[in-house]
Amino acid sequence: MCDLVARTGRHQQRYEDGYRLVAGCVPFRCKTCEDSSSEKIVEVLLINSSSGPGLLFPKGGWENDETVEEAAVREAIEEAGVRGDLMDCLGCYEFRSKTHQDEFSPEGLCKAAMFSLFVKEELELWPEQNTRNRSWLTVSEALGSLRHAWMRDALECFCKWHEEKFAG
């Protein structure tokens, strides 16, 4: 049994100018090539969508009682079952959600702050494990598997960030 429980409901959600505020992350790890070249391969963690085909990065509503960083960390634990070091913000991305239209955002407009998360632990039990599968993919595999264009944009920003942060 998992001691962690996913937050549900919308009564604590943050909104700004008709946008629902969302926080998420690009969970990543570095693996050494198996061909003994000691070259590092970056892999990112994607999860399946609960509302249709395609893969996603963990993300969800930013609530009133937490910082945007805390929300991103919480979503990584709830949806993907991973913990690690939250690093830099990769940017903010606007999108429209068909499943999250409400009185505060009737158009379903969302604004997501996306962070990089260096994964240090994969939990055996996590709140959404019965509805989510996680998949480690190379960046090129992930670009071809992501459901939303804005998440591909976030992944491209992650690649630039990772190159600058870990070059040399």
ROSE-187588 format. One record per residue (C-alpha): x, y, z; residue in three letters. Coordinates in steps of 0.02 Angstrom, whole numbers, plus 32768, in hexadecimal, padded with zeros to 4 digits. Layout:
# ROSE-187588
XYZALA ...
This chain:
# ROSE-187588
800080008000MET 803F80AC7FD4CYS 8046812B8063ASP 804981BD7FEALEU 7FA181FB7FACVAL 7F8382607F0FALA 7F2D83077F26ARG 7E8783147ECETHR 7E08839D7EAEGLY 7E15844F7E73ARG 7DED84B67F0FHIS 7EA684DE7F2FGLN 7ED785007E79GLN 7F30859F7E46ARG 7EEF86067DB5TYR 7F3286A37D61GLU 7EDC87087CD8ASP 7E6D86767CA5GLY 7EFC85F77CA5TYR 7F0685627D1AARG 7FB985607D5ELEU 801284BA7D4BVAL 80BC84797D84ALA 811E83E87D3CGLY 81C883A47D16CYS 823783497C9BVAL 827A82BA7D06PRO 832482807CC7PHE 83B7820F7CE9ARG 845E81EE7C95CYS 8496813F7C68LYS 853E81057C29THR 854080B77B7BCYS 854C7FFB7B7BGLU 85CE7FFA7AEFASP 865780247B70SER 867380D27B25SER 863F811D7BCDSER 85D381987B6CGLU 853D81D47BCFLYS 848D81C07B8BILE 840582337BCFVAL 835D81DF7BEBGLU 82BB82347C1BVAL 822881E77C76LEU 817D81EC7C26LEU 80D781AE7C68ILE 803A81787C0DASN 7FA681EE7C04SER 7F0A81C37C65SER 7E9F82167BDESER 7EDB81CC7B3BGLY 7F6F818F7AD6PRO 801E81D87ADFGLY 809E81F67B66LEU 80B4828B7BD9LEU 812782DA7C58PHE 80DF82DE7D09PRO 8081837F7D27LYS 7FE783BD7D80GLY 7F93844D7DD7GLY 7FF884C47E43TRP 7F9984DA7EE6GLU 7F8685707F5BASN 7FE785237FECASP 808884FA7F8DGLU 810F854B7F25THR 811B85237E6DVAL 81B784BC7E93GLU 815A84587F19GLU 80CC84397E9DALA 814683F77E19ALA 819883817E98VAL 80ED83467ED6ARG 80B1831F7E25GLU 815082BB7E00ALA 812F82517E9BILE 8072823F7E80GLU 8071821A7DC6GLU 811C81CE7DA1ALA 8155818C7E49GLY 81FF81E17E43VAL 826282507EB8ARG 82FF82B27E97GLY 834E835D7E8CASP 82E083E27E40LEU 8352844F7DD8MET 833184E37D67ASP 828E85227D1DCYS 828C84FB7C63LEU 820385797C3CGLY 814885957C3FCYS 80D985487BBCTYR 802685747B8FGLU 7FAC84EF7B54PHE 7EF484C67B50ARG 7EB084337BB3SER 7E1283DE7B77LYS 7DFF83817C1BTHR 7E1B84147C93HIS 7D9B84967C63GLN 7D4584E67CF9ASP 7CF385877D34GLU 7D9C85DD7D4CPHE 7DE085A57CA3SER 7D4C857D7C33PRO 7DBF85717B9BGLU 7E2F84F47BF4GLY 7EC585687BE7LEU 7F5D85317C4ACYS 800A85777C6BLYS 808D84F77C9FALA 8132851B7CF6ALA 81A5848B7CC8MET 8243845D7D27PHE 82D083E17D0FSER 82D383577D94LEU 836E82EB7DABPHE 832482457DE2VAL 837981F27E76LYS 82F081787EACGLU 826781147E56GLU 81E180E77ED3LEU 819A80377ED2GLU 80F3807B7F0ELEU 80A981237EDDTRP 7FFB81727EDEPRO 7FCF815C7E25GLU 802980B77E05GLN 7F8580607DD8ASN 7F6180DB7D4BTHR 8011810D7D13ARG 809E80B07CC0ASN 814980FF7CB8ARG 81C480EF7C28SER 827981267C1DTRP 829F81617B6DLEU 832F81B67B15THR 830D82697AE4VAL 82F2823C7A2DSER 827881B07A5EGLU 821D82287AD2ALA 820D82AE7A4BLEU 81B1822F79E0GLY 814281F17A6ESER 8108828E7AC7LEU 804E82AF7AB3ARG 8055836E7AB4HIS 80BB83E87A4CALA 80D984587AE3TRP 812C83C67B3DMET 819E83AA7AA7ARG 81CB84647AB5ASP 81F2844B7B6EALA 825E83B47B43LEU 82BF841A7AC3GLU 82DC849F7B48CYS 831484157BBFPHE 839383D97B3DCYS 83DD84887B2BLYS 83DF849E7BE8TRP 843183F47C04HIS 84B684157B81GLU 84E284BD7BD0GLU 84DB847D7C83LYS 853F83DE7C69PHE 85B184097BD5ALA 866583DC7BECGLY 
